[in-house]
Amino acid sequence: VTGGATKNVSFSPPALHTVSGNIQSASTLCKNNASVFLTDATNGRRAATTTDSAGSYMLSVPNGNYQISVSKPGCIDTAAPSSLLVNGANVSSADRTLVVTDAVISGSVTLSGSNISVPTRVIARNSNGIYMFANVDTSASSGVNYTLNLNSGSWTIWARSDGYTSTESTVSVSSG
């Protein structure tokens, strides 16, 4: 190609395959409208959908090695994200289990002594590799600006925002 010339590049979209499954739970609260996430870190892909009232979901993704996880406010996935290989065929029975949380913790995220005003998330991780997230209420001028629904146990908690990460704190959470 000579300098100043135009060179066209084209590509075709990959073939998509269906991943389907069910969210198991003793509570209908956890089944309806839960968020299901497939993440392929190798190829930089992320797909998400929500479940129907029975806890069923379906989404289409190209071939890849995905991590599957599920979340819903007030509920917690009982296992760490698991691997799911999509390789030229549909995948069914990609099921997960949610249980109702039994504890709530609240607090405030501050910057220079004032409640934070930029989009921020509080992240909690337990020893089993289970993560829970809460958005910080940036409209709160003081006091409590986040609430996390968790299960009993030891959790490491920190806040993250564009350009900021807090130090991690480990807390012991009991039901109630």
N, C-alpha and C positions, 0 to 999 in steps of 0.2 A: 504494500500500500504506500502510495506516495503521500508525503506530508500535505495536509489540507484536503485530502480525499476523504470520502465517507465510506465506512465499512459497517455494514449492517450485521447484527448478531441476533439470532433468534433461538428460542428454546420452546420446548413443549412442556405442559404441566405434567406432573407425575400421575401415574394411575393411583386412584384412591381405593382404600379398603375400609369396610365397616368394622368398627369396634363397638360391641354392645355388651350390656350387662345389667345387673341389678344392684341396688343398694339394699342390703339386709339391715333390718332394725326391728326391735320390739316396739318401737314408737313410730307412729305415722308422722310425727313432727319431723323426724330425721329423714324420712323417705322422700317426701314431696319437695320438689324445687331445690334439691341438693346440687352443689356444683361439682362436676367431675372434670379432672384435669389430666391431660396426657402431655408429657414433656419429653422431647428428644433433644438432650443437650448436645449430642454429637453434631446434629444437623441444624440446631437452633430453632427447632419447631416447638410450638405450644398450641394445643387445641383444648377447647373447653366447651362444655354444654351443661344443661341442667336436666334433672330427672323429672319424670311425670309423677302423678299422684301415687302411682304404685311403686315408685323407686326405679323404674326402668330408664335406661338412656341408650343413645346411639349417636355416634359421630363418625365422620369419614376422615381418614388420614393416609398419607403415603407410607411406603415401607419405612421402617425405622425401629430402633430399640427405645421404647418409651418407658417412663416412670408413670404409674397411675396413682392418683390420690383423689380424695373426695373431701369436701368440707361443707358445713352448714352451721350458721350461728346457733349456738345452744347444743350442738352435737359435736362429737369427736370421732375421728376415724380410729379404730382399735388397733391398727397396724401401720407400720411405717410404709411409705410408698413402695410398691413392688414393680418388678420389671415385667414388661409386656412386649413381646416381639411380634411385629407385623411384617410378614415376609411373603408377599404375593397372594395372600388370601385373607378373607374376613376372619375376625376373631370374636368368638362369643364366650359367654360365661366369664367375663372380666368383672367379677363381683367384688364388692367391698362391704364392710360392716360399719355402721355408725351407731353410737350409743349417746344417750342424752348426757350432757355434762353434769357433774355433781358439785361443782364449785365455781365461784365467780370471784375474780380479783379486779380491783380498779385502782387507778392512780393517775398521776399527771406526768406529762412529758414537758419539760421546760427548756428554754434556751436563754441563757443569761438571766435566770430568775423569773422569767415571764413564760406563760403558756405559749407553746410553739404555734406559729401562724402559717407554716408551710406544710404541704401534704406529708404526713408521717405515718408510719405503721409501727405498732408494737408487735414483736415477734416472741413467741414462747416455744421452747423445744424441751422435750423430756428425754430421759435416758434411752428410750426406745426409738428415738429419731422421729417422733411425731411432732409436727409443727402446728401451732395455732397462731392466728393473726388477728389484729384489731386495728381499725383505722382510728387515728387520733382526731377528736373533734376540734378542729382548728378555730371554730367560732367561739369556743369557751375562753373567756378572758382570764379566768382563774379557777382553781380547784380541779376536780376530777375531769379528765378529758379522754380517758380510754377505759374500756371494760373488756376483760378477757374471760371467756367461758372455758374452764379447764376441768380435768379430772384430778382426783387426789394424787399426790406424788411430788417428786422433786422436778422443778422446772427452771430452766435458764431463760431469763427475760432480758430483752434489749429493744431499743428503738432505732429505727433507720429512716432516714430522709435523704433526699438528694444532697450530697455533700456532707452529711452528718451520720455518725453512728455512735450510739452511747456505749458505755461500758456495760458488760454483761453482769447481771445479778442472779444468783441462784436462790430460789425461794422454795419452801416446803408448803404445799397447798393441802389443806384437809377439806373434806366435804362439809357442806353446810351453807 
